[in-house]
């Protein structure tokens, strides 16, 4: 299921709730959630091809399917969209590892992907 489908399904489920029956705090949360989902759908509907992920070439020592799985798992763990992040290598204890790096405000964050030379 695509991100758009998930957002549409979430909004449809939210709209099944009788807002009038909610207390003030829950109604506020309901309104905020509906606004966020509608904003997300707007963003997904206006995404251009420049916003789509670029293919990261599979490293020579990796099987293409395994690499794709590792990269996707790293993005999910970091909650990192496919359009964000740069693949880098870090050397730790004389071994090289792939990491995704991205800027979060003034902070550079990293998420482990896998070893450069898989065993």
Secondary structure, DSSP 4 states (H G I P E B T S, - for coil): --HHHHHHHHHHHHHTS-GGGS-HHHHHHHHHHHHHHHHHHHHHHT--GGGSPPPPPPPTTS-HHHHHHHHHHHHHHHT--TTS-EEEEEEETTEEEEEEEEEETTEEEEEEEEESS--
